[in-house]
Amino acid sequence: MRNITVSVPEEVYRQAKVKAAKQGRSVSALVAEFLSALSDAGDRFENLLSQQKQVVAEIGSFRAGDRLDRDQLHDRAIR
């Protein structure tokens, strides 16, 4: 585990300390959780972007005339 030094305004530190105390945790644990969530969010975004690119690549061609009519649409939704 790595140690980091972060400077924050006094009021931010005070609020973080109060929140941590209410949760029975340390400010360090709150910061570690926040940084971990940032990393996870970035990974999730990259995974979703990759899935989107794959789906778009598999679509092939699209024409407006390929639309389903109302009956076909509802029949397809039931299956």
Order of alpha helices (4+ residues) and beta strands (2+ residues): alpha-alpha-alpha
